[in-house]
Amino acid sequence: MDLPADAREPSGAQPGPGLRADAERNRERIVAAARRLFASHGLGVSMACIAREAGVGKATLSRAIRSR
């Protein structure tokens, strides 16, 4: 079932208040790891490297940071 356009979350939007606490912690760890790696190694850092640095699996990273 498609949602009305005004009910969809815009691309790049921040997670809403309904995000589970563990998911929010994972997302924060992922963003912090990505910032560190991008700052030190540039934008060519792989998703696997970011996941490893954040201490999460690649599937968790994909769920936390996904294109909408």
PQR file with spaces between the fields and no chain letter, atoms N, CA, C, O and H, PARSE charges and radii, in Angstrom:
ATOM       1  N    MET     1       0.838   -1.175    0.000 -0.4000 1.5000
ATOM       2  CA   MET     1       0.000    0.000    0.000 -0.0000 2.0000
ATOM       3  C    MET     1       0.883    1.238    0.000  0.5500 1.7000
ATOM       4  O    MET     1       1.745    1.385    0.866 -0.5500 1.4000
ATOM       5  N    ASP     2       0.679    2.116   -0.950 -0.4000 1.5000
ATOM       6  CA   ASP     2       1.465    3.338   -1.035 -0.0000 2.0000
ATOM       7  C    ASP     2       0.939    4.381   -0.075  0.5500 1.7000
ATOM       8  O    ASP     2      -0.268    4.530    0.112 -0.5500 1.4000
ATOM       9  H    ASP     2      -0.022    1.997   -1.653  0.4000 1.0000
ATOM      10  N    LEU     3       1.876    5.104    0.533 -0.4000 1.5000
ATOM      11  CA   LEU     3       1.517    6.200    1.426 -0.0000 2.0000
ATOM      12  C    LEU     3       1.353    7.473    0.626  0.5500 1.7000
ATOM      13  O    LEU     3       1.991    7.631   -0.415 -0.5500 1.4000
ATOM      14  H    LEU     3       2.857    4.983    0.380  0.4000 1.0000
ATOM      15  N    PRO     4       0.513    8.387    1.087 -0.5600 1.5000
ATOM      16  CA   PRO     4       0.424    9.688    0.424  0.2800 2.0000
ATOM      17  C    PRO     4       1.779   10.381    0.467  0.5500 1.7000
ATOM      18  O    PRO     4       2.565   10.144    1.384 -0.5500 1.4000
ATOM      19  N    ALA     5       2.054   11.217   -0.494 -0.4000 1.5000
ATOM      20  CA   ALA     5       3.356   11.878   -0.595 -0.0000 2.0000
ATOM      21  C    ALA     5       3.719   12.622    0.675  0.5500 1.7000
ATOM      22  O    ALA     5       4.886   12.617    1.065 -0.5500 1.4000
ATOM      23  H    ALA     5       1.416   11.410   -1.239  0.4000 1.0000
ATOM      24  N    ASP     6       2.760   13.262    1.337 -0.4000 1.5000
ATOM      25  CA   ASP     6       3.088   14.027    2.540 -0.0000 2.0000
ATOM      26  C    ASP     6       3.328   13.138    3.755  0.5500 1.7000
ATOM      27  O    ASP     6       3.798   13.632    4.780 -0.5500 1.4000
ATOM      28  H    ASP     6       1.812   13.266    1.020  0.4000 1.0000
ATOM      29  N    ALA     7       3.020   11.839    3.676 -0.4000 1.5000
ATOM      30  CA   ALA     7       3.237   10.918    4.792 -0.0000 2.0000
ATOM      31  C    ALA     7       4.580   10.205    4.690  0.5500 1.7000
ATOM      32  O    ALA     7       5.032    9.593    5.657 -0.5500 1.4000
ATOM      33  H    ALA     7       2.638   11.438    2.844  0.4000 1.0000
ATOM      34  N    ARG     8       5.215   10.278    3.531 -0.4000 1.5000
ATOM      35  CA   ARG     8       6.507    9.628    3.347 -0.0000 2.0000
ATOM      36  C    ARG     8       7.608   10.478    3.943  0.5500 1.7000
ATOM      37  O    ARG     8       7.549   11.707    3.929 -0.5500 1.4000
ATOM      38  H    ARG     8       4.847   10.775    2.746  0.4000 1.0000
ATOM      39  N    GLU     9       8.619    9.793    4.470 -0.4000 1.5000
ATOM      40  CA   GLU     9       9.775   10.481    5.026 -0.0000 2.0000
ATOM      41  C    GLU     9      10.666   10.933    3.881  0.5500 1.7000
ATOM      42  O    GLU     9      10.995   10.120    3.017 -0.5500 1.4000
ATOM      43  H    GLU     9       8.667    8.795    4.482  0.4000 1.0000
ATOM      44  N    PRO    10      11.071   12.209    3.842 -0.5600 1.5000
ATOM      45  CA   PRO    10      11.929   12.676    2.760  0.2800 2.0000
ATOM      46  C    PRO    10      13.296   12.019    2.808  0.5500 1.7000
ATOM      47  O    PRO    10      13.753   11.591    3.868 -0.5500 1.4000
ATOM      48  N    SER    11      13.944   11.941    1.658 -0.4000 1.5000
ATOM      49  CA   SER    11      15.270   11.343    1.575 -0.0000 2.0000
ATOM      50  C    SER    11      16.241   12.069    2.485  0.5500 1.7000
ATOM      51  O    SER    11      16.287   13.298    2.507 -0.5500 1.4000
ATOM      52  H    SER    11      13.573   12.288    0.797  0.4000 1.0000
ATOM      53  N    GLY    12      17.032   11.285    3.251 -0.4000 1.5000
ATOM      54  CA   GLY    12      18.022   11.868    4.140 -0.0000 2.0000
ATOM      55  C    GLY    12      17.458   12.374    5.452  0.5500 1.7000
ATOM      56  O    GLY    12      18.182   12.984    6.238 -0.5500 1.4000
ATOM      57  H    GLY    12      16.995   10.286    3.233  0.4000 1.0000
ATOM      58  N    ALA    13      16.181   12.134    5.704 -0.4000 1.5000
ATOM      59  CA   ALA    13      15.574   12.619    6.940 -0.0000 2.0000
ATOM      60  C    ALA    13      16.136   11.883    8.149  0.5500 1.7000
ATOM      61  O    ALA    13      16.559   10.731    8.049 -0.5500 1.4000
ATOM      62  H    ALA    13      15.592   11.638    5.065  0.4000 1.0000
ATOM      63  N    GLN    14      16.134   12.547    9.267 -0.4000 1.5000
ATOM      64  CA   GLN    14      16.579   11.945   10.513 -0.0000 2.0000
ATOM      65  C    GLN    14      15.544   10.939   10.988  0.5500 1.7000
ATOM      66  O    GLN    14      14.357   11.087   10.700 -0.5500 1.4000
ATOM      67  H    GLN    14      15.790   13.483    9.348  0.4000 1.0000
ATOM      68  N    PRO    15      15.985    9.913   11.715 -0.5600 1.5000
ATOM      69  CA   PRO    15      15.040    8.921   12.206  0.2800 2.0000
ATOM      70  C    PRO    15      14.058    9.553   13.181  0.5500 1.7000
ATOM      71  O    PRO    15      14.398   10.480   13.917 -0.5500 1.4000
ATOM      72  N    GLY    16      12.843    9.039   13.171 -0.4000 1.5000
ATOM      73  CA   GLY    16      11.802    9.575   14.029 -0.0000 2.0000
ATOM      74  C    GLY    16      11.917    9.068   15.454  0.5500 1.7000
ATOM      75  O    GLY    16      12.800    8.269   15.765 -0.5500 1.4000
ATOM      76  H    GLY    16      12.567    8.287   12.573  0.4000 1.0000
ATOM      77  N    PRO    17      11.034    9.528   16.311 -0.5600 1.5000
ATOM      78  CA   PRO    17      11.082    9.145   17.713  0.2800 2.0000
ATOM      79  C    PRO    17      10.761    7.673   17.941  0.5500 1.7000
ATOM      80  O    PRO    17      10.986    7.167   19.041 -0.5500 1.4000
ATOM      81  N    GLY    18      10.242    6.972   16.937 -0.4000 1.5000
ATOM      82  CA   GLY    18       9.893    5.573   17.084 -0.0000 2.0000
ATOM      83  C    GLY    18      11.069    4.617   16.958  0.5500 1.7000
ATOM      84  O    GLY    18      10.877    3.406   17.065 -0.5500 1.4000
ATOM      85  H    GLY    18      10.060    7.383   16.044  0.4000 1.0000
ATOM      86  N    LEU    19      12.280    5.119   16.732 -0.4000 1.5000
ATOM      87  CA   LEU    19      13.451    4.265   16.569 -0.0000 2.0000
ATOM      88  C    LEU    19      13.800    3.608   17.896  0.5500 1.7000
ATOM      89  O    LEU    19      13.859    4.274   18.930 -0.5500 1.4000
ATOM      90  H    LEU    19      12.435    6.103   16.644  0.4000 1.0000
ATOM      91  N    ARG    20      14.031    2.285   17.864 -0.4000 1.5000
ATOM      92  CA   ARG    20      14.413    1.570   19.087 -0.0000 2.0000
ATOM      93  C    ARG    20      15.730    2.115   19.624  0.5500 1.7000
ATOM      94  O    ARG    20      16.559    2.623   18.870 -0.5500 1.4000
ATOM      95  H    ARG    20      13.982    1.744   17.025  0.4000 1.0000
ATOM      96  N    ALA    21      15.911    2.003   20.936 -0.4000 1.5000
ATOM      97  CA   ALA    21      17.114    2.534   21.578 -0.0000 2.0000
ATOM      98  C    ALA    21      18.381    1.885   21.030  0.5500 1.7000
ATOM      99  O    ALA    21      19.370    2.577   20.788 -0.5500 1.4000
ATOM     100  H    ALA    21      15.237    1.591   21.549  0.4000 1.0000
ATOM     101  N    ASP    22      18.367    0.563   20.829 -0.4000 1.5000
ATOM     102  CA   ASP    22      19.570   -0.101   20.314 -0.0000 2.0000
ATOM     103  C    ASP    22      19.845    0.311   18.875  0.5500 1.7000
ATOM     104  O    ASP    22      21.004    0.433   18.480 -0.5500 1.4000
ATOM     105  H    ASP    22      17.564    0.000   21.026  0.4000 1.0000
ATOM     106  N    ALA    23      18.809    0.524   18.094 -0.4000 1.5000
ATOM     107  CA   ALA    23      18.994    0.965   16.711 -0.0000 2.0000
ATOM     108  C    ALA    23      19.574    2.374   16.677  0.5500 1.7000
ATOM     109  O    ALA    23      20.428    2.672   15.842 -0.5500 1.4000
ATOM     110  H    ALA    23      17.867    0.425   18.415  0.4000 1.0000
ATOM     111  N    GLU    24      19.123    3.231   17.566 -0.4000 1.5000
ATOM     112  CA   GLU    24      19.660    4.595   17.645 -0.0000 2.0000
ATOM     113  C    GLU    24      21.124    4.574   18.063  0.5500 1.7000
ATOM     114  O    GLU    24      21.929    5.322   17.507 -0.5500 1.4000
ATOM     115  H    GLU    24      18.430    2.988   18.245  0.4000 1.0000
ATOM     116  N    ARG    25      21.485    3.736   19.026 -0.4000 1.5000
ATOM     117  CA   ARG    25      22.898    3.613   19.442 -0.0000 2.0000
ATOM     118  C    ARG    25      23.756    3.122   18.277  0.5500 1.7000
ATOM     119  O    ARG    25      24.840    3.652   18.033 -0.5500 1.4000
ATOM     120  H    ARG    25      20.831    3.129   19.477  0.4000 1.0000
ATOM     121  N    ASN    26      23.275    2.119   17.567 -0.4000 1.5000
ATOM     122  CA   ASN    26      24.020    1.605   16.412 -0.0000 2.0000
ATOM     123  C    ASN    26      24.209    2.693   15.370  0.5500 1.7000
ATOM     124  O    ASN    26      25.300    2.848   14.822 -0.5500 1.4000
ATOM     125  H    ASN    26      22.395    1.688   17.765  0.4000 1.0000
ATOM     126  N    ARG    27      23.153    3.446   15.094 -0.4000 1.5000
ATOM     127  CA   ARG    27      23.233    4.501   14.092 -0.0000 2.0000
ATOM     128  C    ARG    27      24.272    5.549   14.509  0.5500 1.7000
ATOM     129  O    ARG    27      25.059    6.006   13.681 -0.5500 1.4000
ATOM     130  H    ARG    27      22.266    3.320   15.539  0.4000 1.0000
ATOM     131  N    GLU    28      24.272    5.925   15.778 -0.4000 1.5000
ATOM     132  CA   GLU    28      25.251    6.896   16.268 -0.0000 2.0000
ATOM     133  C    GLU    28      26.674    6.363   16.137  0.5500 1.7000
ATOM     134  O    GLU    28      27.579    7.105   15.755 -0.5500 1.4000
ATOM     135  H    GLU    28      23.632    5.553   16.451  0.4000 1.0000
ATOM     136  N    ARG    29      26.880    5.084   16.452 -0.4000 1.5000
ATOM     137  CA   ARG    29      28.209    4.470   16.319 -0.0000 2.0000
ATOM     138  C    ARG    29      28.645    4.449   14.860  0.5500 1.7000
ATOM     139  O    ARG    29      29.808    4.712   14.553 -0.5500 1.4000
ATOM     140  H    ARG    29      26.144    4.482   16.763  0.4000 1.0000
ATOM     141  N    ILE    30      27.720    4.139   13.964 -0.4000 1.5000
ATOM     142  CA   ILE    30      28.027    4.082   12.531 -0.0000 2.0000
ATOM     143  C    ILE    30      28.413    5.453   12.003  0.5500 1.7000
ATOM     144  O    ILE    30      29.407    5.586   11.290 -0.5500 1.4000
ATOM     145  H    ILE    30      26.775    3.926   14.213  0.4000 1.0000
ATOM     146  N    VAL    31      27.643    6.464   12.343 -0.4000 1.5000
ATOM     147  CA   VAL    31      27.930    7.821   11.870 -0.0000 2.0000
ATOM     148  C    VAL    31      29.287    8.294   12.413  0.5500 1.7000
ATOM     149  O    VAL    31      30.072    8.891   11.676 -0.5500 1.4000
ATOM     150  H    VAL    31      26.835    6.356   12.922  0.4000 1.0000
ATOM     151  N    ALA    32      29.562    8.035   13.679 -0.4000 1.5000
ATOM     152  CA   ALA    32      30.845    8.440   14.268 -0.0000 2.0000
ATOM     153  C    ALA    32      32.008    7.715   13.587  0.5500 1.7000
ATOM     154  O    ALA    32      33.034    8.326   13.288 -0.5500 1.4000
ATOM     155  H    ALA    32      28.924    7.550   14.278  0.4000 1.0000
ATOM     156  N    ALA    33      31.849    6.420   13.343 -0.4000 1.5000
ATOM     157  CA   ALA    33      32.902    5.645   12.677 -0.0000 2.0000
ATOM     158  C    ALA    33      33.129    6.153   11.258  0.5500 1.7000
ATOM     159  O    ALA    33      34.271    6.301   10.823 -0.5500 1.4000
ATOM     160  H    ALA    33      31.016    5.923   13.586  0.4000 1.0000
ATOM     161  N    ALA    34      32.046    6.420   10.541 -0.4000 1.5000
ATOM     162  CA   ALA    34      32.165    6.916    9.164 -0.0000 2.0000
ATOM     163  C    ALA    34      32.878    8.263    9.137  0.5500 1.7000
ATOM     164  O    ALA    34      33.739    8.490    8.287 -0.5500 1.4000
ATOM     165  H    ALA    34      31.118    6.301   10.894  0.4000 1.0000
ATOM     166  N    ARG    35      32.534    9.141   10.043 -0.4000 1.5000
ATOM     167  CA   ARG    35      33.210   10.450   10.085 -0.0000 2.0000
ATOM     168  C    ARG    35      34.702   10.301   10.338  0.5500 1.7000
ATOM     169  O    ARG    35      35.518   10.951    9.683 -0.5500 1.4000
ATOM     170  H    ARG    35      31.834    8.957   10.733  0.4000 1.0000
ATOM     171  N    ARG    36      35.060    9.437   11.297 -0.4000 1.5000
ATOM     172  CA   ARG    36      36.489    9.221   11.597 -0.0000 2.0000
ATOM     173  C    ARG    36      37.221    8.678   10.370  0.5500 1.7000
ATOM     174  O    ARG    36      38.286    9.172    9.998 -0.5500 1.4000
ATOM     175  H    ARG    36      34.398    8.909   11.829  0.4000 1.0000
ATOM     176  N    LEU    37      36.632    7.653    9.747 -0.4000 1.5000
ATOM     177  CA   LEU    37      37.293    7.017    8.608 -0.0000 2.0000
ATOM     178  C    LEU    37      37.367    7.943    7.401  0.5500 1.7000
ATOM     179  O    LEU    37      38.392    7.994    6.721 -0.5500 1.4000
ATOM     180  H    LEU    37      35.767    7.252   10.049  0.4000 1.0000
ATOM     181  N    PHE    38      36.290    8.675    7.129 -0.4000 1.5000
ATOM     182  CA   PHE    38      36.317    9.608    5.997 -0.0000 2.0000
ATOM     183  C    PHE    38      37.356   10.704    6.234  0.5500 1.7000
ATOM     184  O    PHE    38      38.036   11.123    5.298 -0.5500 1.4000
ATOM     185  H    PHE    38      35.457    8.633    7.681  0.4000 1.0000
ATOM     186  N    ALA    39      37.483   11.166    7.466 -0.4000 1.5000
ATOM     187  CA   ALA    39      38.450   12.218    7.780 -0.0000 2.0000
ATOM     188  C    ALA    39      39.884   11.731    7.609  0.5500 1.7000
ATOM     189  O    ALA    39      40.752   12.478    7.158 -0.5500 1.4000
ATOM     190  H    ALA    39      36.931   10.825    8.227  0.4000 1.0000
ATOM     191  N    SER    40      40.127   10.476    7.971 -0.4000 1.5000
ATOM     192  CA   SER    40      41.502    9.982    7.914 -0.0000 2.0000
ATOM     193  C    SER    40      41.864    9.296    6.602  0.5500 1.7000
ATOM     194  O    SER    40      43.032    9.293    6.214 -0.5500 1.4000
ATOM     195  H    SER    40      39.422    9.869    8.338  0.4000 1.0000
ATOM     196  N    HIS    41      40.879    8.713    5.910 -0.4000 1.5000
ATOM     197  CA   HIS    41      41.180    7.948    4.699 -0.0000 2.0000
ATOM     198  C    HIS    41      40.467    8.429    3.448  0.5500 1.7000
ATOM     199  O    HIS    41      40.682    7.866    2.375 -0.5500 1.4000
ATOM     200  H    HIS    41      39.930    8.715    6.225  0.4000 1.0000
ATOM     201  N    GLY    42      39.636    9.436    3.545 -0.4000 1.5000
ATOM     202  CA   GLY    42      38.913    9.950    2.384 -0.0000 2.0000
ATOM     203  C    GLY    42      37.617    9.191    2.139  0.5500 1.7000
ATOM     204  O    GLY    42      37.249    8.291    2.894 -0.5500 1.4000
ATOM     205  H    GLY    42      39.461    9.894    4.417  0.4000 1.0000
ATOM     206  N    LEU    43      36.940    9.574    1.073 -0.4000 1.5000
ATOM     207  CA   LEU    43      35.612    9.034    0.783 -0.0000 2.0000
ATOM     208  C    LEU    43      35.627    7.644    0.156  0.5500 1.7000
ATOM     209  O    LEU    43      34.563    7.084   -0.107 -0.5500 1.4000
ATOM     210  H    LEU    43      37.239   10.305    0.460  0.4000 1.0000
ATOM     211  N    GLY    44      36.776    7.088   -0.085 -0.4000 1.5000
ATOM     212  CA   GLY    44      36.873    5.764   -0.685 -0.0000 2.0000
ATOM     213  C    GLY    44      36.735    4.617    0.309  0.5500 1.7000
ATOM     214  O    GLY    44      36.941    3.459   -0.056 -0.5500 1.4000
ATOM     215  H    GLY    44      37.640    7.544    0.129  0.4000 1.0000
ATOM     216  N    VAL    45      36.394    4.914    1.541 -0.4000 1.5000
ATOM     217  CA   VAL    45      36.258    3.887    2.584 -0.0000 2.0000
ATOM     218  C    VAL    45      35.062    2.989    2.261  0.5500 1.7000
ATOM     219  O    VAL    45      34.000    3.470    1.867 -0.5500 1.4000
ATOM     220  H    VAL    45      36.227    5.855    1.837  0.4000 1.0000
ATOM     221  N    SER    46      35.247    1.693    2.431 -0.4000 1.5000
ATOM     222  CA   SER    46      34.171    0.751    2.114 -0.0000 2.0000
ATOM     223  C    SER    46      33.146    0.663    3.241  0.5500 1.7000
ATOM     224  O    SER    46      33.429    0.997    4.392 -0.5500 1.4000
ATOM     225  H    SER    46      36.110    1.301    2.751  0.4000 1.0000
ATOM     226  N    MET    47      31.952    0.205    2.883 -0.4000 1.5000
ATOM     227  CA   MET    47      30.892   -0.018    3.873 -0.0000 2.0000
ATOM     228  C    MET    47      31.347   -1.065    4.886  0.5500 1.7000
ATOM     229  O    MET    47      31.069   -0.931    6.077 -0.5500 1.4000
ATOM     230  H    MET    47      31.722   -0.066    1.948  0.4000 1.0000
ATOM     231  N    ALA    48      32.040   -2.101    4.429 -0.4000 1.5000
ATOM     232  CA   ALA    48      32.524   -3.151    5.329 -0.0000 2.0000
ATOM     233  C    ALA    48      33.495   -2.572    6.354  0.5500 1.7000
ATOM     234  O    ALA    48      33.468   -2.963    7.521 -0.5500 1.4000
ATOM     235  H    ALA    48      32.267   -2.210    3.461  0.4000 1.0000
ATOM     236  N    CYS    49      34.339   -1.657    5.936 -0.4000 1.5000
ATOM     237  CA   CYS    49      35.295   -1.028    6.846 -0.0000 2.0000
ATOM     238  C    CYS    49      34.566   -0.176    7.886  0.5500 1.7000
ATOM     239  O    CYS    49      34.932   -0.180    9.061 -0.5500 1.4000
ATOM     240  H    CYS    49      34.362   -1.338    4.988  0.4000 1.0000
ATOM     241  N    ILE    50      33.545    0.547    7.459 -0.4000 1.5000
ATOM     242  CA   ILE    50      32.754    1.365    8.392 -0.0000 2.0000
ATOM     243  C    ILE    50      32.048    0.464    9.400  0.5500 1.7000
ATOM     244  O    ILE    50      32.051    0.752   10.597 -0.5500 1.4000
ATOM     245  H    ILE    50      33.247    0.551    6.504  0.4000 1.0000
ATOM     246  N    ALA    51      31.447   -0.616    8.927 -0.4000 1.5000
ATOM     247  CA   ALA    51      30.752   -1.549    9.825 -0.0000 2.0000
ATOM     248  C    ALA    51      31.724   -2.122   10.849  0.5500 1.7000
ATOM     249  O    ALA    51      31.410   -2.192   12.037 -0.5500 1.4000
ATOM     250  H    ALA    51      31.445   -0.849    7.955  0.4000 1.0000
ATOM     251  N    ARG    52      32.896   -2.529   10.394 -0.4000 1.5000
ATOM     252  CA   ARG    52      33.909   -3.101   11.291 -0.0000 2.0000
ATOM     253  C    ARG    52      34.336   -2.073   12.347  0.5500 1.7000
ATOM     254  O    ARG    52      34.431   -2.393   13.532 -0.5500 1.4000
ATOM     255  H    ARG    52      33.151   -2.472    9.429  0.4000 1.0000
ATOM     256  N    GLU    53      34.588   -0.852   11.909 -0.4000 1.5000
ATOM     257  CA   GLU    53      35.004    0.215   12.823 -0.0000 2.0000
ATOM     258  C    GLU    53      33.914    0.531   13.852  0.5500 1.7000
ATOM     259  O    GLU    53      34.214    0.843   15.005 -0.5500 1.4000
ATOM     260  H    GLU    53      34.510   -0.592   10.947  0.4000 1.0000
ATOM     261  N    ALA    54      32.657    0.450   13.432 -0.4000 1.5000
ATOM     262  CA   ALA    54      31.534    0.751   14.329 -0.0000 2.0000
ATOM     263  C    ALA    54      31.176   -0.432   15.224  0.5500 1.7000
ATOM     264  O    ALA    54      30.436   -0.279   16.196 -0.5500 1.4000
ATOM     265  H    ALA    54      32.413    0.197   12.496  0.4000 1.0000
ATOM     266  N    GLY    55      31.703   -1.616   14.893 -0.4000 1.5000
ATOM     267  CA   GLY    55      31.399   -2.798   15.683 -0.0000 2.0000
ATOM     268  C    GLY    55      30.024   -3.373   15.406  0.5500 1.7000
ATOM     269  O    GLY    55      29.399   -3.966   16.285 -0.5500 1.4000
ATOM     270  H    GLY    55      32.304   -1.740   14.103  0.4000 1.0000
ATOM     271  N    VAL    56      29.551   -3.194   14.166 -0.4000 1.5000
ATOM     272  CA   VAL    56      28.255   -3.742   13.758 -0.0000 2.0000
ATOM     273  C    VAL    56      28.441   -4.577   12.493  0.5500 1.7000
ATOM     274  O    VAL    56      29.476   -4.492   11.833 -0.5500 1.4000
ATOM     275  H    VAL    56      30.059   -2.713   13.451  0.4000 1.0000
ATOM     276  N    GLY    57      27.451   -5.368   12.166 -0.4000 1.5000
ATOM     277  CA   GLY    57      27.485   -6.140   10.932 -0.0000 2.0000
ATOM     278  C    GLY    57      27.104   -5.287    9.731  0.5500 1.7000
ATOM     279  O    GLY    57      26.530   -4.208    9.877 -0.5500 1.4000
ATOM     280  H    GLY    57      26.610   -5.438   12.702  0.4000 1.0000
ATOM     281  N    LYS    58      27.429   -5.785    8.542 -0.4000 1.5000
ATOM     282  CA   LYS    58      27.101   -5.049    7.323 -0.0000 2.0000
ATOM     283  C    LYS    58      25.591   -4.890    7.143  0.5500 1.7000
ATOM     284  O    LYS    58      25.134   -3.870    6.628 -0.5500 1.4000
ATOM     285  H    LYS    58      27.895   -6.662    8.423  0.4000 1.0000
ATOM     286  N    ALA    59      24.814   -5.890    7.563 -0.4000 1.5000
ATOM     287  CA   ALA    59      23.355   -5.786    7.452 -0.0000 2.0000
ATOM     288  C    ALA    59      22.820   -4.695    8.366  0.5500 1.7000
ATOM     289  O    ALA    59      21.905   -3.963    7.989 -0.5500 1.4000
ATOM     290  H    ALA    59      25.184   -6.719    7.981  0.4000 1.0000
ATOM     291  N    THR    60      23.383   -4.579    9.564 -0.4000 1.5000
ATOM     292  CA   THR    60      22.968   -3.524   10.495 -0.0000 2.0000
ATOM     293  C    THR    60      23.280   -2.160    9.906  0.5500 1.7000
ATOM     294  O    THR    60      22.467   -1.240    9.999 -0.5500 1.4000
ATOM     295  H    THR    60      24.127   -5.174    9.870  0.4000 1.0000
ATOM     296  N    LEU    61      24.454   -2.025    9.302 -0.4000 1.5000
ATOM     297  CA   LEU    61      24.822   -0.763    8.666 -0.0000 2.0000
ATOM     298  C    LEU    61      23.844   -0.433    7.544  0.5500 1.7000
ATOM     299  O    LEU    61      23.413    0.713    7.416 -0.5500 1.4000
ATOM     300  H    LEU    61      25.114   -2.772    9.227  0.4000 1.0000
ATOM     301  N    SER    62      23.495   -1.418    6.737 -0.4000 1.5000
ATOM     302  CA   SER    62      22.567   -1.187    5.634 -0.0000 2.0000
ATOM     303  C    SER    62      21.196   -0.749    6.121  0.5500 1.7000
ATOM     304  O    SER    62      20.562    0.110    5.509 -0.5500 1.4000
ATOM     305  H    SER    62      23.846   -2.349    6.841  0.4000 1.0000
ATOM     306  N    ARG    63      20.737   -1.336    7.219 -0.4000 1.5000
ATOM     307  CA   ARG    63      19.435   -0.939    7.765 -0.0000 2.0000
ATOM     308  C    ARG    63      19.487    0.471    8.364  0.5500 1.7000
ATOM     309  O    ARG    63      18.531    1.238    8.246 -0.5500 1.4000
ATOM     310  H    ARG    63      21.252   -2.034    7.716  0.4000 1.0000
ATOM     311  N    ALA    64      20.600    0.801    9.002 -0.4000 1.5000
ATOM     312  CA   ALA    64      20.709    2.094    9.681 -0.0000 2.0000
ATOM     313  C    ALA    64      20.872    3.252    8.712  0.5500 1.7000
ATOM     314  O    ALA    64      20.327    4.333    8.932 -0.5500 1.4000
ATOM     315  H    ALA    64      21.376    0.179    9.098  0.4000 1.0000
ATOM     316  N    ILE    65      21.616    3.031    7.648 -0.4000 1.5000
ATOM     317  CA   ILE    65      21.901    4.075    6.675 -0.0000 2.0000
ATOM     318  C    ILE    65      21.436    3.586    5.308  0.5500 1.7000
ATOM     319  O    ILE    65      22.212    2.987    4.563 -0.5500 1.4000
ATOM     320  H    ILE    65      22.059    2.152    7.469  0.4000 1.0000
ATOM     321  N    ARG    66      20.213    3.831    4.990 -0.4000 1.5000
ATOM     322  CA   ARG    66      19.684    3.337    3.713 -0.0000 2.0000
ATOM     323  C    ARG    66      19.142    4.496    2.884  0.5500 1.7000
ATOM     324  O    ARG    66      18.718    5.524    3.412 -0.5500 1.4000
ATOM     325  H    ARG    66      19.582    4.316    5.595  0.4000 1.0000
ATOM     326  N    SER    67      19.168    4.300    1.596 -0.4000 1.5000
ATOM     327  CA   SER    67      18.582    5.290    0.675 -0.0000 2.0000
ATOM     328  C    SER    67      17.076    5.129    0.730  0.5500 1.7000
ATOM     329  O    SER    67      16.552    4.018    0.816 -0.5500 1.4000
ATOM     330  H    SER    67      19.512    3.465    1.167  0.4000 1.0000
ATOM     331  N    ARG    68      16.409    6.234    0.681 -0.4000 1.5000
ATOM     332  CA   ARG    68      14.937    6.191    0.706 -0.0000 2.0000
ATOM     333  C    ARG    68      14.385    6.703   -0.572  0.5500 1.7000
ATOM     334  O    ARG    68      13.167    6.747   -0.745 -0.5500 1.4000
ATOM     335  H    ARG    68      16.834    7.136    0.611  0.4000 1.0000
